[in-house]
Amino acid sequence: MQVQNLLDHVEDKGKNRKIVLRTMESIFLVDLQDILYCESDNSYTTFYLTDGKEILVSRGIKEYEQMLSPYRFFRPHQRYLVNLNHVERIDKNDGGSIILKSKASIPISHRRKHALMDFLKA
């Protein structure tokens, strides 16, 4: 039921899909295309946006993974959820990492590396 409530927070208006992010102070409507990646810290998730803004919400990353996976978001590591539309390259050094166009480096866990390659081929 809780996941369905989150799904209700993704508005589908053609290419301008938006997500509702609630913080203690504000409610943000964010275009999915403006999300670079999300980072988990226990039951909190920080959204990193293309304009440099960071939005901290008090929900776990797993809930957002379920909601955003259909929109080319992939979880390469326990702490991260990445918008694959912003990937510049994948480095194979040191276990592997995703380098975003913003130059952010996201680690790829060993057990999720093959799933990432399969996801990119699809």
Secondary structure by P-SEA (a helix, b strand, c coil): caaaaaaaaccccccbbbbbbbccccccccccccccbbbbcccbbbbbccccbbbbbcccaaaaaaaccccccccccccccccccccccccccccbbbbccccbbbbbcccaaaaaaaaaac
